[in-house]
């Protein structure tokens, strides 16, 4: 039997000696099921992407399921199945398994990347670290369905107040530090909100309780180096390297950050095949803003040319303690450098800000500086065409040379 199911039709349906179905003519697979005992419930019959026939019980007729609400639920399930390949029954099973916030965290980190393919791996790694350091310690045992807006607001406040701050030993000489403050609190709350949005999409919770919670305002403090500070920093790097207090690879990394305006991750993971010395450029296949080409100034190229390439290793800066990956531990090395240079507040990212400030102070157009730093996307033709004579290369060269000159002023 097939017709558009209405409330009158549901009310009129009477039990018989066997279970029967009234199929909806408007939404394929949606039906009213009536048992011999007279129980009326809404179901959805569908096929998975693999071709398996499955049946989802939406719920019994009555509060909260009216025929219109059940039909809309069936539509949503079929839409998710068609667009994302999400099996409605699997979602229902996940809802039962994600009983606590800790369960939801695990489900989100495991299955979220498939539903958000454009989100970069480094962002998922950051989410995992935030969940491990802040979300699970404060809310891990809390039932997901009991979370209210007030709980989310309190979570943000508690992280800011340092309730999750701690230092734990990792290796014989290593330590992991978890800090508080409004910045990390806002970031952790944003991550929690994304997880709860995922839960709402999956039907685990009816709505996102974090929606509407105002995040702490994050004040950006931009730090720019003066020429004198550049000279001091350069002298410190050289002195520490000569005294074997700083590994040559870390020294080279920091110098390249100063001379190119690149991001830390871009230099740490730099590979030889990305470098084009002839055209004076680095082709990054991926970055925070996607694939990009960065001009390679001559002073930076000189540093790279002086590095001995290790046979069979793609990285310019291989792991210093074995392993197949790239260098790690730059943060600790940088901490030692800035302390010795008398600039304890200076962040590695401030070297990028300083590159930009030197460029602008030298008269470079903001548009070109933004292009050098990769702030804006450009077409493939624009990126690859004649970079040696391109104004972007000129901006990078002039800026790097000025910084290099300041570095040479260091008093040995």
C-alpha positions as CSV (number, residue, x, y, z in Angstrom):
1,X,0.0,0.0,0.0
2,X,1.5,3.4,-1.0
3,X,0.1,6.9,-0.3
4,X,1.1,10.1,1.3
5,X,0.9,9.3,4.9
6,X,-1.3,11.7,6.9
7,X,-2.3,12.0,10.5
8,X,-5.8,10.9,9.7
9,X,-4.4,7.8,7.9
10,X,-2.3,6.9,10.9
11,X,-5.2,7.3,13.4
12,X,-7.4,5.2,11.2
13,X,-4.8,2.3,10.8
14,X,-6.0,-0.7,12.8
15,X,-4.0,-3.8,13.8
16,X,-4.5,-7.1,12.1
17,X,-3.3,-10.6,12.6
18,X,0.2,-9.7,11.2
19,X,2.5,-6.7,11.1
20,X,1.9,-4.5,8.1
21,X,3.3,-1.3,6.5
22,X,1.8,1.8,4.9
23,X,4.4,3.2,2.5
24,X,4.7,6.9,1.9
25,X,4.5,8.1,-1.7
26,X,6.4,11.3,-1.0
27,X,9.6,10.0,0.6
28,X,10.9,6.7,-0.7
29,X,11.4,4.1,2.0
30,X,9.5,6.0,4.6
31,X,6.6,4.0,6.2
32,X,4.2,3.6,9.1
33,X,4.6,0.2,10.7
34,X,1.6,-1.3,12.6
35,X,2.2,-4.4,14.8
36,X,-0.4,-7.0,15.8
37,X,-0.5,-5.4,19.2
38,X,-1.4,-2.1,17.7
39,X,1.9,-0.3,18.1
40,X,2.4,2.3,15.4
41,X,5.9,3.5,14.6
42,X,7.7,5.2,11.7
43,X,10.5,3.4,9.8
44,X,12.9,4.1,6.9
45,X,13.9,1.3,4.6
46,X,17.0,2.1,2.6
47,X,20.2,0.7,1.0
48,X,23.7,1.5,2.1
49,X,26.3,2.6,-0.5
50,X,27.5,-1.1,-0.5
51,X,23.9,-2.2,-1.5
52,X,22.8,-3.6,1.8
53,X,19.1,-3.3,2.7
54,X,18.6,-1.8,6.1
55,X,15.7,-0.6,8.2
56,X,15.9,2.3,10.6
57,X,13.2,2.8,13.3
58,X,12.6,6.5,13.6
59,X,10.2,6.3,16.6
60,X,6.8,5.6,17.8
61,X,3.8,7.6,16.6
62,X,2.9,10.3,19.1
63,X,5.1,12.6,21.2
64,X,7.6,13.5,20.0
65,X,7.1,11.9,16.5
66,X,4.3,13.3,14.4
67,X,4.0,12.0,10.8
68,X,5.5,15.3,9.5
69,X,8.4,15.3,11.9
70,X,9.2,11.6,11.1
71,X,9.0,12.2,7.4
72,X,11.5,15.1,7.7
73,X,13.8,12.9,9.8
74,X,13.6,10.3,7.0
75,X,14.5,13.0,4.5
76,X,17.5,14.2,6.5
77,X,18.8,10.6,6.8
78,X,18.5,10.0,3.1
79,X,20.2,13.3,2.3
80,X,23.2,12.4,4.6
81,X,23.3,9.0,3.0
82,X,23.3,10.4,-0.5
83,X,25.7,13.3,0.1
84,X,28.1,11.8,2.6
85,X,27.5,8.1,2.6
86,X,26.5,8.2,6.3
87,X,24.5,5.1,7.3
88,X,21.6,6.2,9.5
89,X,21.7,3.0,11.6
90,X,25.5,3.5,12.2
91,X,24.6,7.0,13.4
92,X,22.0,5.7,15.7
93,X,24.6,3.1,17.1
94,X,27.2,5.9,17.5
95,X,24.6,8.0,19.4
96,X,24.2,5.1,21.9
97,X,28.0,4.6,22.2
98,X,28.8,8.3,22.7
99,X,27.3,8.4,26.1
100,X,29.9,10.7,27.7
101,X,31.9,13.7,26.4
102,X,35.0,11.5,26.4
103,X,33.2,9.0,24.1
104,X,32.1,11.8,21.8
105,X,35.7,13.1,21.6
106,X,36.9,9.7,20.5
107,X,34.1,9.3,17.9
108,X,34.7,12.9,16.6
109,X,38.5,12.3,16.1
110,X,37.9,8.9,14.5
111,X,35.1,9.7,12.1
112,X,35.1,13.5,11.9
113,X,37.9,13.7,9.2
114,X,35.8,11.8,6.7
115,X,33.0,14.3,7.1
116,X,35.2,17.3,7.0
117,X,37.8,16.4,4.3
118,X,38.9,20.0,3.8
119,X,40.1,20.4,7.4
120,X,43.9,19.9,7.5
121,X,45.6,17.1,9.5
122,X,47.5,19.6,11.6
123,X,44.1,21.1,12.7
124,X,42.9,17.6,13.7
125,X,46.1,17.1,15.6
126,X,45.5,20.4,17.4
127,X,41.9,19.3,18.2
128,X,43.2,16.0,19.6
129,X,45.8,17.8,21.8
130,X,43.1,20.2,23.1
131,X,40.7,17.4,23.8
132,X,43.4,15.5,25.7
133,X,44.6,18.5,27.7
134,X,41.4,20.4,28.5
135,X,38.1,18.8,27.3
136,X,38.5,15.3,28.7
137,X,40.0,16.4,32.1
138,X,37.1,18.8,32.7
139,X,34.1,17.2,31.0
140,X,35.1,13.7,30.1
141,X,32.7,11.9,32.4
142,X,29.8,14.2,31.8
143,X,26.9,12.7,29.8
144,X,26.8,14.5,26.4
145,X,23.0,14.8,26.5
146,X,23.1,16.6,29.8
147,X,25.4,19.4,28.6
148,X,23.9,22.8,28.8
149,X,25.0,26.2,27.6
150,X,26.1,27.1,31.2
151,X,28.4,24.1,31.3
152,X,30.2,25.3,28.1
153,X,30.6,28.8,29.5
154,X,32.0,27.4,32.8
155,X,34.4,25.2,30.8
156,X,35.8,28.2,29.0
157,X,36.2,30.1,32.3
158,X,37.9,27.1,34.1
159,X,40.4,26.7,31.3
160,X,41.2,30.4,31.4
161,X,41.7,30.2,35.1
162,X,44.2,27.5,34.7
163,X,42.3,24.5,36.1
164,X,43.8,22.3,33.4
165,X,47.3,23.8,33.5
166,X,50.0,21.3,34.4
167,X,53.5,20.1,33.5
168,X,54.2,16.4,32.9
169,X,57.4,14.6,32.1
170,X,57.6,13.1,28.6
171,X,61.2,11.9,28.2
172,X,64.2,11.9,30.5
173,X,64.9,15.5,29.5
174,X,61.5,16.5,28.1
175,X,58.3,18.0,29.6
176,X,54.9,18.8,28.2
177,X,53.3,22.0,29.5
178,X,49.6,22.8,29.4
179,X,48.8,26.4,30.1
180,X,45.7,28.4,30.8
181,X,44.7,31.9,29.8
182,X,41.9,33.4,27.7
183,X,43.5,32.5,24.4
184,X,43.7,28.8,24.9
185,X,40.3,28.9,26.6
186,X,38.7,30.4,23.6
187,X,40.4,27.9,21.3
188,X,39.4,24.9,23.5
189,X,35.8,26.1,23.6
190,X,35.7,26.5,19.8
191,X,37.0,22.9,19.5
192,X,34.3,21.7,21.9
193,X,31.7,23.6,20.0
194,X,32.8,21.9,16.7
195,X,32.6,18.5,18.4
196,X,29.1,19.2,19.7
197,X,28.0,20.5,16.2
198,X,29.2,17.1,14.9
199,X,27.1,15.4,17.6
200,X,24.0,17.4,16.6
201,X,24.5,16.5,12.9
202,X,24.8,12.8,13.9
203,X,21.6,13.0,16.0
204,X,23.4,12.2,19.2
205,X,22.0,15.4,20.7
206,X,19.1,17.5,19.5
207,X,21.0,20.8,19.3
208,X,24.4,22.2,20.0
209,X,24.5,23.6,23.6
210,X,27.7,25.6,22.8
211,X,25.8,27.7,20.2
212,X,25.6,31.3,21.4
213,X,28.4,31.0,24.0
214,X,30.6,34.0,23.5
215,X,34.3,33.2,23.2
216,X,36.9,35.3,25.1
217,X,38.3,38.0,22.9
218,X,41.8,37.1,21.9
219,X,44.1,40.1,21.9
220,X,46.8,39.8,19.3
221,X,50.1,41.2,20.4
222,X,52.3,41.8,17.5
223,X,56.0,42.0,18.3
224,X,58.5,43.5,15.8
225,X,62.2,43.4,16.0
226,X,64.3,46.5,15.5
227,X,67.6,46.4,13.6
228,X,69.5,46.4,16.8
229,X,67.5,43.5,18.1
230,X,68.1,41.6,14.9
231,X,71.8,42.1,15.3
232,X,71.6,40.9,19.0
233,X,69.6,37.8,18.0
234,X,72.0,37.0,15.2
235,X,75.0,37.3,17.5
236,X,73.4,35.1,20.1
237,X,72.7,32.4,17.5
238,X,76.2,32.5,16.2
239,X,77.7,32.4,19.7
240,X,75.6,29.5,20.8
241,X,76.3,27.6,17.7
242,X,80.1,28.1,18.1
243,X,79.9,26.9,21.7
244,X,77.9,23.8,20.7
245,X,75.0,25.1,22.7
246,X,72.8,25.2,19.6
247,X,72.6,22.5,16.9
248,X,73.5,23.9,13.4
249,X,70.2,22.8,12.0
250,X,68.3,24.8,14.6
251,X,70.5,27.8,13.9
252,X,69.8,27.5,10.2
253,X,66.1,27.1,10.8
254,X,65.9,30.3,12.8
255,X,68.0,32.3,10.3
256,X,65.7,31.1,7.5
257,X,62.7,32.2,9.5
258,X,64.2,35.6,9.8
259,X,65.1,35.9,6.2
260,X,62.1,34.5,4.4
261,X,59.0,35.3,6.5
262,X,58.0,31.6,6.3
263,X,56.0,29.9,8.9
264,X,57.8,27.6,11.4
265,X,56.2,24.4,10.0
266,X,57.2,25.3,6.5
267,X,60.8,25.6,7.4
268,X,60.9,22.5,9.7
269,X,59.4,20.3,7.0
270,X,61.2,21.9,4.1
271,X,62.2,19.3,1.4
272,X,64.9,19.7,-1.2
273,X,62.7,19.0,-4.2
274,X,60.6,22.0,-3.3
275,X,63.6,24.4,-3.7
276,X,64.3,26.0,-7.0
277,X,67.6,27.8,-6.7
278,X,67.7,28.7,-10.4
279,X,64.4,30.6,-10.2
280,X,64.8,31.7,-6.6
281,X,61.7,30.2,-5.2
282,X,60.3,27.5,-2.9
283,X,57.2,25.6,-4.1
284,X,55.3,24.4,-1.0
285,X,52.8,21.7,-2.0
286,X,50.8,22.5,1.1
287,X,50.7,25.2,3.8
288,X,48.3,26.8,6.1
289,X,46.7,28.5,3.1
290,X,47.2,25.7,0.7
291,X,49.8,25.2,-2.1
292,X,51.9,28.2,-2.6
293,X,55.2,29.5,-4.1
294,X,57.4,31.6,-1.9
295,X,60.3,33.8,-3.2
296,X,63.7,32.6,-2.0
297,X,65.9,35.6,-1.3
298,X,69.6,35.3,-2.0
299,X,70.8,35.4,1.7
300,X,68.4,32.6,2.5
301,X,69.5,30.6,-0.6
302,X,73.1,31.0,0.6
303,X,72.2,29.3,3.9
304,X,70.5,26.4,2.1
305,X,73.4,25.9,-0.3
306,X,75.8,25.6,2.6
307,X,73.8,22.7,4.1
308,X,75.1,19.2,3.2
309,X,72.3,17.1,1.7
310,X,71.9,13.7,3.3
311,X,71.7,10.9,0.6
312,X,68.2,9.4,0.4
313,X,66.7,11.9,2.8
314,X,64.1,14.3,1.4
315,X,64.2,16.8,4.2
316,X,66.5,19.8,4.4
317,X,66.5,19.4,8.1
318,X,66.2,15.7,9.0
319,X,65.5,14.5,12.6
320,X,68.6,15.2,14.7
321,X,68.1,12.0,16.8
322,X,67.5,9.5,14.1
323,X,64.1,8.6,12.6
324,X,62.7,9.2,9.2
325,X,60.9,12.5,9.8
326,X,62.1,16.1,9.8
327,X,63.6,18.1,12.6
328,X,61.8,18.4,15.9
329,X,62.5,20.4,19.1
330,X,62.8,23.8,17.5
331,X,60.6,25.3,20.2
332,X,62.9,24.3,23.0
333,X,66.0,25.5,21.1
334,X,64.3,28.8,20.4
335,X,63.5,29.1,24.1
336,X,67.2,28.9,24.9
337,X,68.1,31.4,22.2
338,X,65.6,34.1,23.2
339,X,66.4,33.7,26.9
340,X,70.1,34.2,26.2
341,X,69.4,37.1,23.8
342,X,67.4,38.8,26.5
343,X,64.1,38.6,24.7
344,X,62.1,36.0,26.7
345,X,58.7,37.2,25.3
346,X,59.8,36.8,21.6
347,X,57.9,34.1,19.7
348,X,59.1,32.3,16.6
349,X,56.1,33.7,14.8
350,X,57.3,37.2,15.6
351,X,60.2,36.6,13.2
352,X,57.5,36.5,10.4
353,X,55.9,39.7,11.7
354,X,59.3,41.3,11.8
355,X,60.0,40.3,8.1
356,X,56.8,42.1,7.2
357,X,57.6,45.1,9.2
358,X,61.0,45.5,7.6
359,X,59.5,45.2,4.2
360,X,56.8,47.8,4.9
361,X,59.3,50.2,6.5
362,X,61.4,49.9,3.4
363,X,58.5,51.2,1.3
364,X,57.1,47.9,0.0
365,X,53.4,47.8,-0.9
366,X,51.2,46.0,1.6
367,X,49.7,44.0,-1.2
368,X,53.1,42.7,-2.3
369,X,54.2,41.9,1.2
370,X,51.0,39.9,1.7
371,X,51.8,38.0,-1.4
372,X,55.3,37.2,-0.3
373,X,54.1,35.9,3.0
374,X,51.3,33.9,1.3
375,X,48.4,35.8,2.9
376,X,46.4,35.7,-0.3
377,X,45.8,33.0,-3.0
378,X,46.8,33.7,-6.6
379,X,46.3,31.9,-9.8
380,X,48.8,29.2,-10.9
381,X,50.0,31.4,-13.8
382,X,50.6,34.4,-11.5
383,X,52.4,32.3,-9.0
384,X,54.8,30.6,-11.3
385,X,55.5,33.2,-14.0
386,X,58.9,34.8,-14.0
387,X,59.5,35.0,-10.2
388,X,63.1,36.0,-10.7
389,X,62.0,39.3,-12.2
390,X,58.7,39.4,-10.4
391,X,58.1,42.3,-7.9
392,X,57.4,39.7,-5.3
393,X,61.0,38.4,-5.6
394,X,62.3,42.0,-5.5
395,X,60.4,42.6,-2.2
396,X,61.7,39.4,-0.7
397,X,65.3,40.1,-1.8
398,X,65.3,43.7,-0.5
399,X,63.8,42.7,2.8
400,X,66.1,39.7,3.4
401,X,69.2,41.7,2.4
402,X,68.2,44.4,4.9
403,X,67.7,41.9,7.7
404,X,71.0,40.1,6.7
405,X,72.8,43.4,6.9
406,X,71.4,43.9,10.4
407,X,72.5,40.4,11.3
408,X,76.1,41.2,10.2
409,X,76.2,44.1,12.6
410,X,76.3,41.7,15.5
411,X,79.2,42.3,17.8
412,X,81.2,39.1,18.0
